[in-house]
Amino acid sequence: MDRGKLGDVVVGAVGDVAGSVVDPKAGLGRLRSVLTARGLVTLAVGALVGLLAARSMRRS
């Protein structure tokens, strides 16, 4: 993904989060339609790596 598209994705995600705060039901529906199995796995792996990195930094 090139940097121009990455910025568009980030702005879109921030907009979706802001919209979810205003209308949670519509936000959850939009989230369900966007999430795929690959996206869920990527999110889970990213969260796990972040957790492990935070724990290792905390111990040092």
C-alpha positions in Angstrom: 0.0 0.0 0.0 1.4 3.4 -0.9 1.5 6.3 1.5 -1.3 8.2 -0.2 -3.7 5.3 0.3 -2.5 4.7 3.8 -3.5 8.2 4.8 -6.9 7.8 3.2 -7.4 4.6 5.2 -6.4 6.2 8.4 -8.7 9.2 7.9 -11.6 6.8 7.0 -11.0 4.8 10.1 -11.0 7.8 12.3 -14.2 9.0 10.7 -15.8 5.6 11.2 -14.8 5.7 14.9 -16.2 9.1 15.3 -19.4 8.1 13.6 -19.6 5.0 15.9 -19.6 7.3 18.9 -22.5 9.3 17.5 -24.5 6.2 16.3 -23.2 3.0 17.8 -25.7 0.7 16.0 -24.7 2.0 12.5 -21.0 1.9 13.5 -21.2 -1.8 14.5 -23.0 -2.6 11.3 -20.3 -0.9 9.3 -17.5 -2.6 11.3 -19.1 -6.0 10.7 -19.3 -5.4 6.9 -15.6 -4.4 6.7 -14.1 -7.1 8.9 -12.9 -10.2 7.2 -11.1 -13.3 8.5 -7.8 -11.9 7.3 -8.5 -8.6 9.0 -9.4 -10.3 12.3 -6.2 -12.4 12.2 -4.1 -9.3 11.4 -5.8 -7.4 14.3 -5.3 -10.2 16.7 -1.6 -10.7 15.8 -1.0 -6.9 16.0 -2.6 -6.8 19.4 -0.5 -9.7 20.6 2.7 -8.2 19.3 1.9 -4.9 21.0 1.1 -6.6 24.2 4.4 -8.6 24.2 6.4 -5.4 23.3 4.8 -3.5 26.1 5.5 -6.2 28.6 9.1 -6.5 27.5 9.6 -2.7 27.8 8.0 -2.7 31.2 10.3 -5.3 32.6 13.5 -3.6 31.5 
